[in-house]
Amino acid sequence: MGGLPQIFSGDHLLANDFIEEVKGYLWLNQDVASYNFPIKKVALTLTLIKGLQVAGWTHDMGTWLDTLDPILDNIPDVWDQFLFEFLQQYQDSQRENRARGKIEYCTMKFPEIDDYIARFEDLSCIAGYDANSGVVFQLFTKGLPDDILKEVLTSPTPQTYTNLKDKAILATRSKVLINNILHAHNLLGTHYVDVVGHDNDEGLKVTDL
């Protein structure tokens, strides 16, 4: 079930995402008996690792698999060892630091509050921040537009990240609604002027509107 994960060709930035995709695919197909065998998991994953940058490593892993007994060695430690070797080889050691740098400049473009929250939470998770820490509160509010921030910080002040996020969503929706109402009023006012200023055979007057 589901599509196979994208081919991994050695990009360190994509290593973690690739492994998570593989785990998700295996979990989705856990009712397929062969996918529950550790050696089979490793063999499947190796077929998804291709390219010049990874050829040497995949060859070594294949050689390692060949030394295993398909009956006696088909144990969870094989899969765990493979994951350890993969992450040692390809994991981005600076990923956390880069995420902490990027989150400093993560800002919301009105009215895209959902997109802002998704990007912020992804970076926050990679950076290793606790959701309810002071630094997360500070960084999240720092990225909000001034008018949304003003609404978010009005009493009662949010006490958890969930409260903070929910209040930002409500403030954004309220501002969008107000903007839509004002826009509709402006359109109605323009139409009113056009009708009043137009001479016609029926002698339409302001009092007739």
ZANU-508921 format. One record per residue (C-alpha): x, z, y; residue number from 0; residue in one letter. Coordinates in nm, 2 decimals, always signed. Layout:
BEGIN
+--------+--------+--------+-----+------+
|      X |      Z |      Y |  nr | rest |
+--------+--------+--------+-----+------+
|      X |      Z |      Y | NUM |    A |
...
+--------+--------+--------+-----+------+
This chain:
BEGIN
+--------+--------+--------+-----+------+
|      X |      Z |      Y |  nr | rest |
+--------+--------+--------+-----+------+
|  +0.00 |  +0.00 |  +0.00 |   0 |    M |
|  +0.11 |  -0.07 |  +0.35 |   1 |    G |
|  +0.39 |  -0.30 |  +0.48 |   2 |    G |
|  +0.75 |  -0.23 |  +0.39 |   3 |    L |
|  +0.96 |  -0.07 |  +0.66 |   4 |    P |
|  +1.16 |  -0.30 |  +0.88 |   5 |    Q |
|  +1.51 |  -0.40 |  +0.76 |   6 |    I |
|  +1.78 |  -0.17 |  +0.87 |   7 |    F |
|  +2.10 |  -0.35 |  +0.97 |   8 |    S |
|  +2.32 |  -0.07 |  +1.09 |   9 |    G |
|  +2.19 |  +0.02 |  +1.44 |  10 |    D |
|  +2.26 |  +0.39 |  +1.48 |  11 |    H |
|  +1.97 |  +0.42 |  +1.73 |  12 |    L |
|  +1.73 |  +0.31 |  +1.46 |  13 |    L |
|  +1.86 |  +0.52 |  +1.17 |  14 |    A |
|  +1.62 |  +0.81 |  +1.20 |  15 |    N |
|  +1.32 |  +0.59 |  +1.26 |  16 |    D |
|  +1.41 |  +0.38 |  +0.96 |  17 |    F |
|  +1.43 |  +0.68 |  +0.72 |  18 |    I |
|  +1.10 |  +0.82 |  +0.86 |  19 |    E |
|  +0.94 |  +0.48 |  +0.79 |  20 |    E |
|  +1.07 |  +0.48 |  +0.44 |  21 |    V |
|  +0.95 |  +0.83 |  +0.37 |  22 |    K |
|  +0.60 |  +0.74 |  +0.51 |  23 |    G |
|  +0.59 |  +0.43 |  +0.29 |  24 |    Y |
|  +0.69 |  +0.63 |  -0.02 |  25 |    L |
|  +0.43 |  +0.90 |  +0.06 |  26 |    W |
|  +0.16 |  +0.64 |  +0.10 |  27 |    L |
|  +0.25 |  +0.50 |  -0.24 |  28 |    N |
|  +0.30 |  +0.83 |  -0.42 |  29 |    Q |
|  +0.03 |  +0.74 |  -0.67 |  30 |    D |
|  +0.26 |  +0.46 |  -0.79 |  31 |    V |
|  +0.44 |  +0.64 |  -1.07 |  32 |    A |
|  +0.77 |  +0.46 |  -1.04 |  33 |    S |
|  +0.80 |  +0.55 |  -0.66 |  34 |    Y |
|  +0.82 |  +0.92 |  -0.76 |  35 |    N |
|  +1.15 |  +0.86 |  -0.94 |  36 |    F |
|  +1.44 |  +0.96 |  -0.72 |  37 |    P |
|  +1.66 |  +0.67 |  -0.85 |  38 |    I |
|  +1.38 |  +0.42 |  -0.78 |  39 |    K |
|  +1.35 |  +0.56 |  -0.43 |  40 |    K |
|  +1.72 |  +0.50 |  -0.36 |  41 |    V |
|  +1.71 |  +0.15 |  -0.51 |  42 |    A |
|  +1.41 |  +0.05 |  -0.31 |  43 |    L |
|  +1.56 |  +0.18 |  +0.02 |  44 |    T |
|  +1.89 |  +0.00 |  -0.05 |  45 |    L |
|  +1.69 |  -0.33 |  -0.07 |  46 |    T |
|  +1.58 |  -0.26 |  +0.29 |  47 |    L |
|  +1.94 |  -0.21 |  +0.42 |  48 |    I |
|  +2.10 |  -0.55 |  +0.48 |  49 |    K |
|  +2.35 |  -0.72 |  +0.70 |  50 |    G |
|  +2.73 |  -0.74 |  +0.76 |  51 |    L |
|  +2.75 |  -0.40 |  +0.92 |  52 |    Q |
|  +2.60 |  -0.22 |  +0.61 |  53 |    V |
|  +2.72 |  -0.44 |  +0.33 |  54 |    A |
|  +3.02 |  -0.22 |  +0.23 |  55 |    G |
|  +2.81 |  +0.10 |  +0.24 |  56 |    W |
|  +2.52 |  -0.04 |  +0.04 |  57 |    T |
|  +2.77 |  -0.18 |  -0.22 |  58 |    H |
|  +2.92 |  +0.17 |  -0.26 |  59 |    D |
|  +2.58 |  +0.33 |  -0.29 |  60 |    M |
|  +2.49 |  +0.07 |  -0.55 |  61 |    G |
|  +2.80 |  +0.15 |  -0.75 |  62 |    T |
|  +2.71 |  +0.51 |  -0.73 |  63 |    W |
|  +2.37 |  +0.44 |  -0.87 |  64 |    L |
|  +2.52 |  +0.25 |  -1.16 |  65 |    D |
|  +2.71 |  +0.57 |  -1.27 |  66 |    T |
|  +2.38 |  +0.76 |  -1.30 |  67 |    L |
|  +2.19 |  +0.81 |  -1.62 |  68 |    D |
|  +1.83 |  +0.67 |  -1.56 |  69 |    P |
|  +1.69 |  +0.96 |  -1.77 |  70 |    I |
|  +1.92 |  +1.26 |  -1.73 |  71 |    L |
|  +2.01 |  +1.20 |  -1.36 |  72 |    D |
|  +1.67 |  +1.11 |  -1.23 |  73 |    N |
|  +1.63 |  +1.43 |  -1.04 |  74 |    I |
|  +1.54 |  +1.52 |  -0.67 |  75 |    P |
|  +1.90 |  +1.59 |  -0.59 |  76 |    D |
|  +1.97 |  +1.22 |  -0.62 |  77 |    V |
|  +1.73 |  +1.13 |  -0.34 |  78 |    W |
|  +1.85 |  +1.43 |  -0.13 |  79 |    D |
|  +2.21 |  +1.32 |  -0.17 |  80 |    Q |
|  +2.13 |  +0.96 |  -0.07 |  81 |    F |
|  +1.96 |  +1.08 |  +0.25 |  82 |    L |
|  +2.26 |  +1.30 |  +0.33 |  83 |    F |
|  +2.50 |  +1.01 |  +0.28 |  84 |    E |
|  +2.28 |  +0.77 |  +0.49 |  85 |    F |
|  +2.25 |  +1.01 |  +0.78 |  86 |    L |
|  +2.62 |  +1.10 |  +0.77 |  87 |    Q |
|  +2.70 |  +0.73 |  +0.79 |  88 |    Q |
|  +2.44 |  +0.60 |  +1.04 |  89 |    Y |
|  +2.27 |  +0.89 |  +1.22 |  90 |    Q |
|  +2.32 |  +0.87 |  +1.60 |  91 |    D |
|  +2.52 |  +1.19 |  +1.68 |  92 |    S |
|  +2.44 |  +1.15 |  +2.05 |  93 |    Q |
|  +2.07 |  +1.09 |  +2.01 |  94 |    R |
|  +1.97 |  +1.44 |  +2.12 |  95 |    E |
|  +2.19 |  +1.43 |  +2.43 |  96 |    N |
|  +2.06 |  +1.08 |  +2.52 |  97 |    R |
|  +1.70 |  +1.20 |  +2.49 |  98 |    A |
|  +1.78 |  +1.49 |  +2.72 |  99 |    R |
|  +1.92 |  +1.25 |  +2.98 | 100 |    G |
|  +1.62 |  +1.01 |  +2.96 | 101 |    K |
|  +1.36 |  +1.29 |  +2.98 | 102 |    I |
|  +1.50 |  +1.38 |  +3.32 | 103 |    E |
|  +1.38 |  +1.05 |  +3.45 | 104 |    Y |
|  +1.06 |  +1.02 |  +3.25 | 105 |    C |
|  +0.78 |  +0.97 |  +3.51 | 106 |    T |
|  +0.41 |  +0.89 |  +3.50 | 107 |    M |
|  +0.29 |  +0.56 |  +3.65 | 108 |    K |
|  -0.07 |  +0.62 |  +3.76 | 109 |    F |
|  -0.31 |  +0.61 |  +3.58 | 110 |    P |
|  -0.12 |  +0.58 |  +3.26 | 111 |    E |
|  -0.13 |  +0.95 |  +3.16 | 112 |    I |
|  -0.15 |  +0.88 |  +2.79 | 113 |    D |
|  +0.15 |  +0.66 |  +2.79 | 114 |    D |
|  +0.34 |  +0.92 |  +2.99 | 115 |    Y |
|  +0.25 |  +1.20 |  +2.75 | 116 |    I |
|  +0.35 |  +0.99 |  +2.45 | 117 |    A |
|  +0.69 |  +0.90 |  +2.60 | 118 |    R |
|  +0.75 |  +1.26 |  +2.72 | 119 |    F |
|  +0.67 |  +1.42 |  +2.38 | 120 |    E |
|  +0.88 |  +1.17 |  +2.19 | 121 |    D |
|  +1.18 |  +1.25 |  +2.41 | 122 |    L |
|  +1.11 |  +1.62 |  +2.41 | 123 |    S |
|  +1.10 |  +1.62 |  +2.03 | 124 |    C |
|  +1.42 |  +1.43 |  +1.99 | 125 |    I |
|  +1.59 |  +1.65 |  +2.25 | 126 |    A |
|  +1.50 |  +1.95 |  +2.04 | 127 |    G |
|  +1.30 |  +2.13 |  +2.32 | 128 |    Y |
|  +1.03 |  +2.39 |  +2.23 | 129 |    D |
|  +0.70 |  +2.27 |  +2.36 | 130 |    A |
|  +0.62 |  +2.60 |  +2.54 | 131 |    N |
|  +0.96 |  +2.65 |  +2.69 | 132 |    S |
|  +1.01 |  +2.67 |  +3.07 | 133 |    G |
|  +1.22 |  +2.36 |  +3.07 | 134 |    V |
|  +0.94 |  +2.15 |  +2.91 | 135 |    V |
|  +0.70 |  +2.28 |  +3.18 | 136 |    F |
|  +0.94 |  +2.19 |  +3.45 | 137 |    Q |
|  +1.03 |  +1.85 |  +3.32 | 138 |    L |
|  +0.66 |  +1.75 |  +3.25 | 139 |    F |
|  +0.54 |  +1.85 |  +3.60 | 140 |    T |
|  +0.85 |  +1.69 |  +3.75 | 141 |    K |
|  +0.73 |  +1.35 |  +3.62 | 142 |    G |
|  +0.38 |  +1.37 |  +3.75 | 143 |    L |
|  +0.27 |  +1.20 |  +4.07 | 144 |    P |
|  +0.24 |  +1.44 |  +4.37 | 145 |    D |
|  -0.14 |  +1.43 |  +4.39 | 146 |    D |
|  -0.18 |  +1.49 |  +4.01 | 147 |    I |
|  +0.07 |  +1.77 |  +4.02 | 148 |    L |
|  -0.12 |  +1.94 |  +4.30 | 149 |    K |
|  -0.43 |  +1.95 |  +4.09 | 150 |    E |
|  -0.25 |  +2.06 |  +3.78 | 151 |    V |
|  -0.09 |  +2.36 |  +3.96 | 152 |    L |
|  -0.41 |  +2.49 |  +4.12 | 153 |    T |
|  -0.55 |  +2.81 |  +3.98 | 154 |    S |
|  -0.58 |  +2.89 |  +3.69 | 155 |    P |
|  -0.22 |  +2.80 |  +3.62 | 156 |    T |
|  -0.17 |  +2.65 |  +3.27 | 157 |    P |
|  -0.01 |  +2.90 |  +3.03 | 158 |    Q |
|  +0.08 |  +2.67 |  +2.74 | 159 |    T |
|  +0.20 |  +2.31 |  +2.72 | 160 |    Y |
|  -0.13 |  +2.21 |  +2.57 | 161 |    T |
|  -0.31 |  +2.36 |  +2.87 | 162 |    N |
|  -0.07 |  +2.18 |  +3.10 | 163 |    L |
|  -0.12 |  +1.84 |  +2.93 | 164 |    K |
|  -0.50 |  +1.88 |  +2.92 | 165 |    D |
|  -0.52 |  +1.96 |  +3.29 | 166 |    K |
|  -0.30 |  +1.66 |  +3.38 | 167 |    A |
|  -0.54 |  +1.44 |  +3.17 | 168 |    I |
|  -0.84 |  +1.58 |  +3.35 | 169 |    L |
|  -0.68 |  +1.55 |  +3.69 | 170 |    A |
|  -0.59 |  +1.19 |  +3.62 | 171 |    T |
|  -0.94 |  +1.10 |  +3.50 | 172 |    R |
|  -1.10 |  +1.26 |  +3.80 | 173 |    S |
|  -0.88 |  +1.07 |  +4.04 | 174 |    K |
|  -0.96 |  +0.74 |  +3.86 | 175 |    V |
|  -1.33 |  +0.82 |  +3.88 | 176 |    L |
|  -1.30 |  +0.90 |  +4.25 | 177 |    I |
|  -1.10 |  +0.58 |  +4.31 | 178 |    N |
|  -1.37 |  +0.37 |  +4.13 | 179 |    N |
|  -1.65 |  +0.53 |  +4.33 | 180 |    I |
|  -1.47 |  +0.46 |  +4.66 | 181 |    L |
|  -1.39 |  +0.11 |  +4.55 | 182 |    H |
|  -1.76 |  +0.05 |  +4.47 | 183 |    A |
|  -1.86 |  +0.19 |  +4.81 | 184 |    H |
|  -1.62 |  -0.04 |  +4.98 | 185 |    N |
|  -1.76 |  -0.34 |  +4.79 | 186 |    L |
|  -2.12 |  -0.24 |  +4.88 | 187 |    L |
|  -2.02 |  -0.20 |  +5.24 | 188 |    G |
|  -1.87 |  -0.55 |  +5.25 | 189 |    T |
|  -2.18 |  -0.70 |  +5.09 | 190 |    H |
|  -2.40 |  -0.52 |  +5.34 | 191 |    Y |
|  -2.21 |  -0.66 |  +5.64 | 192 |    V |
|  -2.22 |  -1.01 |  +5.49 | 193 |    D |
|  -2.59 |  -0.99 |  +5.45 | 194 |    V |
|  -2.66 |  -0.85 |  +5.79 | 195 |    V |
|  -2.44 |  -1.10 |  +5.97 | 196 |    G |
|  -2.60 |  -1.40 |  +5.80 | 197 |    H |
|  -2.88 |  -1.60 |  +5.97 | 198 |    D |
|  -3.14 |  -1.74 |  +5.74 | 199 |    N |
|  -3.49 |  -1.89 |  +5.76 | 200 |    D |
|  -3.66 |  -1.57 |  +5.65 | 201 |    E |
|  -3.54 |  -1.39 |  +5.95 | 202 |    G |
|  -3.37 |  -1.10 |  +5.76 | 203 |    L |
|  -3.31 |  -0.80 |  +5.98 | 204 |    K |
|  -3.12 |  -0.48 |  +5.93 | 205 |    V |
|  -3.44 |  -0.29 |  +5.90 | 206 |    T |
|  -3.54 |  -0.51 |  +5.61 | 207 |    D |
|  -3.26 |  -0.38 |  +5.40 | 208 |    L |
+--------+--------+--------+-----+------+
